[in-house]
Amino acid sequence: MLITNSTPGDINAIFHLYDEAVKFQKTVFNKQWQGFERSLVETEIRESRQWKILVDGEIACIFAITFNDPLIWNDRDKDPAIYIHRIVTNPRFRGGAYVREIVRWAIEYAKSINKDYVRMDTWGDNHRLREYYVSCGFNYLGVTIMENTEGLPKHYEGLSLSLFEIQVN
């Protein structure tokens, strides 16, 4: 298993995995992603913030990070943190505990760039994911109501979000 940056050549595979994730979301929850702008992913790749997990040379999982998330984290965004977004496991690799691998990687990565927190969010009423993220080592911080979603993907509109963090320093 290798965690490495995604490349421009991965972009079609990334969007295919997003489509697969939406199909899966429809089977397990009442909310789904509403699609993402290609330019968002292109920027993440260019800025080395879009990642992939390779298993035997095949993309098993993807995720993105950012270093600021003010619309979701408000005043807490001033803390030095990395924020994990859009974890998607390739259906052929489901059950591989990739979130746990991402958490281990993110903690080490955060330490290496002098960040104090690793943070995530999910839908406020997704109790199953909330419990899973806590089992992966995150502290559950509660729910926030999204007020300003300008510039965020469409699925953030009118949402409450569960917030999670791990303090690393």
C-alpha positions in Angstrom: 0.0 0.0 0.0 1.3 3.5 -0.9 -0.2 6.9 -0.2 0.9 9.4 -2.8 -0.3 12.5 -4.6 -2.8 12.1 -7.3 -1.7 13.3 -10.8 -3.5 14.9 -13.7 -3.7 11.5 -15.3 -5.9 10.3 -12.4 -8.6 12.8 -12.8 -11.0 10.6 -14.8 -10.5 7.8 -12.2 -11.2 10.3 -9.4 -14.5 11.4 -10.9 -15.4 7.7 -11.6 -14.9 7.0 -7.9 -17.0 10.0 -7.0 -19.8 8.6 -9.1 -19.4 5.2 -7.5 -19.5 6.9 -4.0 -22.8 8.7 -4.8 -24.3 5.3 -5.9 -23.2 3.8 -2.6 -24.4 6.8 -0.5 -27.8 6.4 -2.0 -28.0 2.8 -0.6 -26.9 3.7 2.9 -28.1 7.2 3.7 -30.6 9.9 2.8 -28.1 12.5 1.6 -25.6 12.3 -1.3 -22.9 14.4 -2.8 -24.2 16.7 -5.6 -21.1 16.5 -7.8 -17.9 18.5 -7.9 -16.3 21.0 -10.2 -13.5 19.6 -12.3 -11.5 22.8 -11.6 -11.7 22.0 -7.8 -9.9 18.7 -8.3 -7.5 20.1 -10.8 -6.5 22.8 -8.3 -6.1 20.1 -5.5 -3.9 18.1 -7.8 -1.8 21.1 -8.8 -1.4 22.1 -5.1 -0.5 18.5 -4.0 -3.7 18.3 -1.9 -5.4 15.4 -3.7 -4.2 12.0 -2.6 -4.6 8.4 -3.6 -3.9 5.0 -1.9 -2.4 2.5 -4.3 -2.7 -1.2 -3.8 -0.7 -3.3 -6.3 -0.7 -0.2 -8.6 -4.4 0.3 -8.5 -6.3 3.2 -6.9 -7.9 1.8 -3.8 -9.0 5.0 -2.2 -8.8 8.8 -2.8 -9.1 11.8 -0.5 -8.3 15.5 -0.5 -6.9 17.8 2.2 -6.9 21.5 2.8 -5.2 23.7 5.3 -8.0 26.2 5.8 -11.7 25.5 6.1 -13.2 28.8 7.5 -16.8 28.3 6.3 -17.1 25.0 8.2 -14.8 25.6 11.1 -15.4 29.3 11.7 -13.0 30.7 14.5 -11.4 27.3 14.9 -10.0 27.6 11.4 -7.3 29.9 13.0 -5.7 26.8 14.5 -2.9 25.1 12.5 -4.7 22.1 11.1 -5.2 19.9 8.0 -8.7 19.1 7.0 -9.6 15.8 5.3 -12.4 15.8 2.7 -14.0 13.4 0.2 -12.7 10.0 1.2 -13.8 7.5 -1.4 -12.9 3.9 -1.4 -12.9 2.0 -4.7 -15.8 -0.5 -4.5 -13.3 -3.3 -5.3 -11.4 -2.4 -2.1 -14.2 -1.7 0.3 -13.6 -3.1 3.8 -9.9 -2.4 3.6 -9.9 0.1 6.6 -8.5 2.9 4.5 -9.9 5.6 6.8 -7.7 4.3 9.5 -4.7 4.3 7.2 -5.5 7.9 6.2 -5.8 8.9 9.8 -2.3 7.4 10.6 -0.9 9.1 7.5 -2.6 12.5 8.3 -1.3 12.5 11.9 2.3 12.0 10.7 1.8 14.5 7.8 0.4 17.1 10.2 3.3 16.7 12.6 5.8 17.0 9.7 4.4 20.4 8.6 3.8 21.7 12.2 0.0 21.5 12.3 -1.7 20.8 15.6 -4.9 19.1 14.4 -6.3 16.7 11.9 -10.0 17.5 11.2 -13.0 16.2 9.3 -16.7 16.7 9.0 -19.7 14.7 7.8 -23.4 15.2 7.7 -24.7 16.1 11.1 -27.3 13.3 11.2 -25.1 10.5 9.9 -24.8 8.6 13.1 -23.1 5.6 11.5 -20.2 7.6 10.1 -20.0 9.6 13.3 -19.4 6.4 15.3 -16.9 5.1 12.7 -14.8 8.3 12.7 -14.7 8.2 16.5 -13.6 4.5 16.3 -10.8 5.7 14.0 -9.4 8.0 16.7 -11.3 11.3 16.1 -12.9 13.2 18.9 -16.5 14.2 18.2 -16.9 17.9 18.7 -20.6 18.3 18.0 -22.7 19.7 15.3 -22.5 23.0 13.5 -25.1 24.6 11.2 -23.9 25.8 7.9 -24.8 29.4 7.3 -22.5 30.6 4.5 -21.8 28.0 1.9 -20.7 30.2 -1.0 -17.8 28.5 -2.8 -18.5 25.1 -1.2 -19.9 22.1 -3.1 -23.7 22.2 -3.5 -24.3 19.4 -1.0 -23.3 21.7 1.9 -26.3 24.0 1.4 -28.7 24.0 4.3 -26.8 21.3 6.3 -25.8 20.6 9.8 -22.3 19.0 10.0 -20.7 16.8 12.7 -17.2 18.0 13.4 -14.2 15.8 14.4 -10.6 16.4 15.3 -7.5 14.7 16.5 -4.9 16.8 18.3 -1.4 15.8 17.2 0.9 18.3 18.9 
